[in-house]
Amino acid sequence: MPDGLIERHVPFLADRIATATVLCAGSDAPYLLYERDGSVSWAEGEAVVVEAGAEGATVGVGGTRRRQPAVAGVHPLAAAGRAVELVGRGNWRAHGWVDFSYVRARAGAGPEPGGRPAVRFVLPRREVRMRGSEALLRAEDGAALDRLERRLCAAADRAEALTHGDGPRRAAVPVDPDAGAVRYREDVARAVREIRAGRLEKVILSRTVPVPGAVDLPATYLAGRRSHEPARSFLLRHGGREAAGFSPEIVVRVGADGTVTAQPLAGTRALTGEPEADAERRAELYRDPKEVYEHAVSVRLVQTELESVCIPGTVRTGEFMTVEERGSVQHLASRLSGRLAAGAGRWSALDALFPAVTASGIPKQAACELIARSEPEERGLYSGAVVTVDADGTLDAALVLRSVYRDGGRTWLRAGAGIVAQSDPERELEETREKLRAVSRCLVAPHDVAAGGPHPEPAAPARAAS
């Protein structure tokens, strides 16, 4: 149980990302690796599982599941959050995801597609939090802490080889960047007509690209993280899903002091590594009326959403239309913040800003309706959020983009573009190609790693299944 976890601080100087990746690769249980602001956390196992959707929430502890029917006026995210906070004890940290289908669940639209919950949070059985020169280990008892420390040391040794070796080789995993291109152009043209008719201002339309070959997700994550400087990154396996992602922006972050921060990115050009060409494309971002308009209306909506949960007069735009480099693309970026109002909590903030305007549209309801009509399959985790929640009141939600997904024997990539009245279907298609390249160039096939590449550690200490 989470209230039984005990802690141990140990010195730690190894590569945090590589070490956590090795821990994931060697795990036979559900896990989440989450990187934020220079810290890396790894959590394994499921002591408590909280799931929520339109029909209510369930809390699973061991072999028991307790159902909490939906309550009028209480959104599924708030119900899940309250359940997590009730069972968490001590210095707990929960992690999980909010599916894009939460849009439907919040509206009371019935069971989620495929019966999967719209919201899922886990309190783990064991975890490692790495920051600076120290690691915090958490497990159920002293013996479990000893085993966890041995695993961490073995993973750190493995990470040392990764850090000083060549790392994972890029695999020849075939990906067709033009899969669904014809339909996508048609969908964009149709969306432009609806926008010009005044039905909405902006919509993000996406397309899926299958990955027919096998992919080693931990090795892919490590390769991708070496070529990205994301706002957040993650590697997860739980709830029947697997994903590795390099999030370009946060949906929202709530600090322990009640500060709420959002970071919308909208407006995109390719980033090739050629300084002169990249500088010219950066200048294009500022010259292009379509890109500037797309960004400005996104910032306007984020400000309105923050004002709905913050103390009046506290919402500020700290950065406006800077340029952030994210893998194979560069974006116009802004950062807004405010202070939570009395009566509003972290779950209210996430609910107000979800789905991210930069992955849905304006107004959100009309945009989500158009997305449902236009895209041939459910988004799932794409444009949802991977979330960590701490006992001290913090919440950190990464926008799920630039990711590779695996579920039900399928592996795929997905990318979208922001459509406004000035959009050109061919240019929007090219933008999706640019974003897809950020991940497709990092795919690593199983067993196709250099000596010292990530794989299950030999002779690792015994691990408890989840």
C-alpha positions in Angstrom: 0.0 0.0 0.0 1.2 3.6 -0.7 1.1 4.6 3.0 3.5 1.7 3.7 6.3 3.0 1.4 9.5 3.9 3.0 12.3 6.0 1.6 16.0 6.0 1.2 18.3 8.8 -0.2 21.4 7.6 -2.0 24.2 9.5 -3.9 23.6 9.3 -7.7 25.9 10.7 -10.4 25.0 8.5 -13.4 23.1 9.6 -16.5 19.5 9.9 -15.2 17.7 9.4 -18.5 19.8 6.4 -19.6 19.5 4.8 -16.1 15.8 5.1 -16.0 15.6 3.8 -19.6 17.5 0.7 -18.6 15.2 0.2 -15.6 12.2 0.3 -18.0 13.8 -2.1 -20.4 14.4 -4.6 -17.6 11.0 -4.4 -16.1 8.3 -7.1 -16.3 5.7 -4.8 -14.7 3.8 -1.6 -15.6 6.0 1.4 -15.4 6.3 5.1 -16.2 9.5 7.2 -16.8 8.8 10.9 -16.7 11.3 13.7 -17.2 10.6 17.3 -16.2 12.7 20.3 -15.3 16.0 18.4 -14.9 14.5 15.6 -12.8 13.7 12.0 -13.9 11.3 9.8 -12.1 10.8 6.0 -12.7 7.8 4.2 -11.1 6.9 0.6 -11.4 4.0 -1.6 -10.4 0.4 -0.7 -9.4 -0.4 -0.6 -5.7 -3.6 1.4 -6.4 -5.3 2.1 -9.7 -7.9 4.8 -10.2 -9.8 4.9 -13.4 -12.6 7.3 -14.4 -15.0 7.9 -17.2 -18.5 9.2 -17.9 -20.1 6.4 -15.8 -18.0 7.1 -12.7 -14.7 6.1 -11.1 -13.2 2.8 -9.8 -10.5 2.4 -7.3 -8.5 -0.9 -7.4 -6.4 -2.0 -4.5 -4.9 -5.5 -4.7 -7.7 -7.8 -6.0 -10.5 -5.5 -5.0 -12.3 -2.9 -7.0 -14.6 -0.3 -5.5 -16.9 1.6 -7.9 -18.0 5.2 -7.4 -20.9 6.1 -9.6 -20.8 9.4 -11.5 -22.1 12.4 -9.5 -23.9 15.2 -11.2 -21.7 18.3 -11.6 -18.5 16.3 -10.8 -16.3 15.8 -13.8 -14.5 12.4 -14.2 -11.1 14.1 -13.7 -12.2 15.6 -10.4 -13.6 12.3 -9.3 -10.3 10.5 -10.1 -8.3 13.2 -8.5 -10.2 13.0 -5.2 -9.8 9.3 -5.2 -6.1 9.5 -5.6 -5.7 12.1 -2.9 -7.8 10.0 -0.5 -5.6 6.9 -0.8 -2.2 8.6 -1.1 -0.2 8.8 2.1 3.1 10.4 3.0 5.3 11.6 0.2 3.2 10.0 -2.5 3.4 10.6 -6.3 0.7 9.3 -8.7 1.1 9.1 -12.4 -1.2 8.4 -15.3 -2.8 9.7 -18.4 -5.9 11.6 -19.6 -7.1 10.2 -22.9 -8.4 12.6 -25.6 -11.7 10.8 -25.2 -12.0 12.7 -21.9 -13.7 15.3 -24.0 -16.6 12.9 -24.5 -16.6 11.6 -20.9 -16.7 15.1 -19.5 -19.8 15.8 -21.6 -21.4 12.6 -20.3 -21.4 10.9 -23.7 -21.3 7.4 -22.4 -18.6 4.6 -22.3 -15.3 5.4 -23.9 -14.4 3.7 -27.2 -13.2 0.2 -26.6 -14.2 0.3 -22.9 -11.0 2.0 -21.9 -11.2 4.6 -19.2 -10.7 8.3 -20.1 -8.6 8.9 -17.0 -6.2 6.5 -15.4 -3.9 7.1 -12.4 -1.6 4.7 -10.6 0.1 4.8 -7.2 3.2 2.6 -7.8 4.7 -0.1 -5.7 8.2 1.3 -6.0 9.9 4.3 -7.5 13.1 6.2 -8.0 13.3 10.0 -8.3 16.6 11.3 -9.6 17.6 14.9 -9.4 21.0 16.6 -9.1 23.5 14.3 -7.4 20.9 12.2 -5.4 18.3 9.6 -6.0 15.3 9.0 -3.7 14.2 5.4 -3.6 10.7 4.4 -2.3 9.5 0.8 -1.7 7.3 -1.1 0.7 10.0 -2.3 3.2 13.7 -2.4 3.9 14.3 -5.6 1.9 12.4 -4.1 -1.1 14.6 -1.0 -0.8 17.7 -3.1 -0.9 16.6 -4.9 -4.0 15.6 -1.6 -5.6 19.0 -0.1 -4.8 20.8 -3.0 -6.4 18.7 -2.6 -9.5 19.5 1.0 -9.6 23.2 0.4 -9.3 23.1 -2.3 -12.1 21.1 0.1 -14.3 23.6 2.9 -13.6 26.5 0.7 -14.7 24.6 -0.2 -17.9 23.8 3.5 -18.4 27.6 4.3 -18.2 28.2 2.0 -21.1 25.4 3.7 -23.0 26.6 7.2 -22.2 30.2 6.5 -23.4 29.3 4.2 -26.2 27.6 4.7 -29.5 24.1 4.0 -28.1 21.2 2.6 -30.0 21.7 2.3 -33.8 18.8 3.7 -35.8 16.8 0.8 -37.2 15.6 0.5 -40.7 12.0 0.4 -39.6 9.9 1.3 -42.6 7.5 4.2 -42.2 5.5 5.8 -45.0 5.3 9.5 -44.2 2.6 9.9 -46.8 0.1 7.4 -45.4 -3.3 8.9 -45.5 -2.0 12.0 -47.4 -4.8 12.2 -49.9 -7.6 12.0 -47.3 -5.7 14.5 -45.1 -5.5 17.1 -47.8 -9.3 16.7 -48.4 -10.0 17.0 -44.7 -8.0 20.2 -44.4 -9.7 21.7 -47.4 -13.1 20.9 -45.9 -12.0 22.3 -42.5 -10.9 25.6 -44.2 -14.4 25.9 -45.8 -16.0 25.4 -42.4 -13.7 28.0 -40.8 -14.4 30.5 -43.6 -18.1 29.9 -43.1 -17.7 31.1 -39.5 -18.4 27.8 -37.8 -15.0 27.9 -35.9 -11.7 29.7 -35.9 -9.1 26.9 -35.8 -8.9 23.1 -35.7 -6.0 20.7 -35.4 -6.5 17.8 -37.8 -4.1 14.8 -37.5 -3.3 11.6 -39.4 -1.9 8.3 -38.4 1.1 6.6 -39.9 1.5 2.8 -39.3 4.8 1.4 -38.2 4.8 -2.1 -39.7 8.1 -3.2 -38.2 8.8 -4.2 -34.6 10.1 -1.4 -32.4 12.1 -1.4 -29.2 10.4 1.4 -27.3 13.0 1.9 -24.5 15.8 2.0 -27.1 13.7 4.3 -29.3 13.0 6.6 -26.3 16.7 6.9 -25.6 17.6 7.5 -29.2 14.9 10.1 -29.5 15.8 11.9 -26.3 19.3 12.3 -27.5 18.0 14.2 -30.6 15.3 16.3 -28.8 15.2 19.0 -26.2 11.5 18.5 -25.2 9.6 20.3 -22.6 8.8 16.9 -21.1 9.6 13.3 -22.1 8.1 10.0 -21.1 8.2 6.2 -21.6 5.2 4.2 -20.3 3.6 0.8 -20.2 0.4 0.5 -18.3 -3.3 0.2 -18.8 -2.7 -1.9 -21.9 -0.8 0.9 -23.6 2.8 1.6 -24.4 4.2 4.9 -25.6 7.4 6.9 -25.8 7.1 10.6 -26.3 9.0 13.9 -26.5 6.4 16.4 -25.5 7.0 19.9 -27.0 4.8 21.6 -24.4 2.9 21.3 -21.2 -0.9 21.4 -21.0 -0.5 22.9 -17.5 1.7 22.9 -14.5 0.4 23.7 -11.0 3.0 24.4 -8.4 2.8 23.7 -4.7 2.3 27.5 -4.1 -0.8 27.6 -6.4 1.0 29.0 -9.5 -0.5 27.8 -12.7 1.5 27.8 -15.9 0.6 27.0 -19.5 2.9 27.0 -22.5 1.1 27.0 -25.9 3.2 26.3 -29.0 1.5 27.1 -32.3 3.2 28.1 -35.6 5.7 25.6 -37.1 8.6 25.4 -39.5 11.2 22.7 -40.1 14.5 22.5 -38.2 17.2 20.9 -40.3 20.4 21.7 -38.4 21.6 24.0 -41.3 22.0 27.3 -39.6 21.3 29.6 -42.5 18.2 27.7 -43.7 16.9 27.4 -40.1 17.3 31.1 -39.5 15.4 31.9 -42.7 12.6 29.5 -41.6 12.6 31.2 -38.2 12.1 34.5 -39.9 9.3 33.1 -41.9 7.4 32.2 -38.7 7.3 35.9 -37.8 6.5 37.0 -41.4 3.7 34.5 -42.1 0.3 36.0 -41.2 -1.2 32.5 -40.9 1.4 31.3 -38.3 1.2 34.5 -36.3 -2.6 34.5 -36.3 -2.7 30.8 -35.3 -0.4 31.5 -32.4 -2.2 34.7 -31.2 -5.7 33.1 -31.1 -4.3 30.2 -29.2 -2.7 32.4 -26.6 -6.0 34.4 -26.3 -7.9 31.2 -25.4 -5.3 30.0 -23.0 -5.5 33.3 -21.2 -9.3 33.0 -21.0 -9.0 29.5 -19.6 -6.5 30.5 -17.0 -8.6 33.4 -15.9 -11.5 30.9 -15.2 -9.5 29.3 -12.4 -7.1 32.0 -11.3 -7.4 35.1 -9.0 -8.6 38.0 -11.1 -5.7 40.1 -12.3 -3.0 37.5 -11.7 -2.8 36.0 -15.2 0.3 37.3 -17.1 2.0 36.5 -20.3 5.6 36.1 -19.3 6.9 35.2 -22.8 5.2 35.9 -26.1 6.1 34.5 -29.5 9.6 33.3 -28.8 10.9 30.4 -30.8 11.4 27.0 -29.3 13.3 24.3 -31.1 11.8 20.8 -30.8 13.6 18.0 -32.6 12.9 18.4 -36.4 10.7 21.5 -36.0 10.7 25.0 -34.5 7.6 26.7 -33.0 6.3 30.0 -31.9 5.9 29.8 -28.2 4.4 31.7 -25.3 4.2 31.2 -21.6 1.4 32.3 -19.4 0.8 32.0 -15.6 -1.5 33.0 -12.8 -2.4 32.1 -9.2 -5.2 29.6 -8.4 -8.3 31.2 -7.0 -9.8 30.1 -3.7 -12.0 27.1 -4.4 -10.1 26.1 -7.5 -7.6 23.3 -7.3 -5.1 21.6 -9.5 -7.7 19.3 -11.0 -9.8 22.3 -11.9 -6.8 23.8 -13.7 -6.2 20.7 -15.8 -9.9 20.4 -16.5 -10.1 24.0 -17.7 -7.1 23.7 -20.1 -7.8 20.2 -21.4 -7.6 19.4 -24.2 -4.8 21.8 -25.1 -5.9 24.4 -27.5 -2.8 23.6 -29.6 -4.1 20.1 -30.1 -7.8 20.7 -30.5 -8.9 24.1 -31.8 -11.1 27.2 -31.2 -13.8 27.0 -30.0 -13.0 23.7 -28.5 -16.4 22.1 -28.7 -16.8 22.9 -32.4 -13.2 21.8 -33.1 -13.6 18.5 -31.3 -16.8 17.8 -33.2 -15.1 18.5 -36.5 -12.2 16.3 -35.4 -14.6 13.4 -34.7 -16.2 13.8 -38.1 -12.9 14.1 -40.0 -10.5 11.7 -38.4 -11.2 8.0 -39.2 -10.0 6.6 -35.8 -10.0 7.6 -32.2 -7.0 9.7 -31.0 -6.4 7.7 -27.8 -3.4 9.1 -26.0 -2.5 11.4 -28.9 -3.2 15.0 -27.9 -4.1 13.8 -24.4 -1.8 14.2 -21.4 0.6 12.2 -19.4 0.3 13.5 -15.8 2.2 13.3 -12.5 0.6 14.5 -9.3 2.5 14.9 -6.0 1.5 15.0 -2.3 2.7 18.6 -2.0 0.0 19.9 -4.4 1.9 20.0 -7.6 0.5 18.7 -10.9 2.5 18.4 -14.2 0.7 17.5 -17.4 2.7 16.9 -20.6 0.9 17.2 -23.9 1.2 13.9 -25.8 2.6 14.8 -29.2 5.8 13.6 -31.0 5.3 10.1 -29.7 5.3 6.5 -30.9 2.4 4.4 -29.7 1.8 0.6 -29.3 -1.5 -1.0 -28.4 -3.2 -4.3 -29.3 -0.3 -5.4 -31.5 -0.2 -2.2 -33.5 2.5 0.4 -33.5 2.0 3.8 -35.1 2.9 7.5 -35.2 0.5 10.4 -35.4 0.9 14.1 -36.2 -1.4 17.1 -36.9 -1.4 20.7 -38.0 -3.3 23.8 -37.0 -5.9 24.7 -39.6 -7.1 28.3 -39.9 -8.8 30.3 -42.7 -5.5 31.0 -44.4 -4.3 27.4 -44.4 -3.1 25.7 -47.5 -3.7 21.9 -47.5 -0.4 21.1 -49.1 1.6 23.2 -46.5 -0.4 21.6 -43.6 0.4 18.1 -45.0 4.1 19.1 -45.1 3.9 20.2 -41.5 2.7 16.8 -40.5 5.6 15.2 -42.3 8.1 17.5 -40.5 6.6 16.5 -37.1 6.5 12.8 -38.0 10.2 12.9 -38.9 11.0 14.0 -35.4 10.1 10.5 -34.2 10.4 8.3 -37.3 14.1 9.0 -37.6 14.6 7.7 -34.0 12.9 4.3 -34.3 15.0 1.4 -33.1 14.2 -2.3 -33.9 14.5 -5.0 -31.2 18.0 -6.3 -30.7 19.3 -3.7 -33.1 21.4 -1.8 -30.5 25.1 -1.2 -30.1 27.0 -3.0 -27.4 25.8 -1.6 -24.2 22.4 -0.6 -25.6 19.4 -0.9 -23.3 17.9 -4.3 -22.7 16.8 -6.3 -19.6 19.7 -6.3 -17.1 21.4 -9.7 -16.7 21.0 -11.3 -13.3 18.8 -8.4 -12.0 17.5 -8.8 -8.5 14.1 -10.4 -8.1 11.2 -8.1 -9.1 7.7 -8.3 -7.9 5.0 -8.4 -10.6 2.4 -5.7 -10.4 
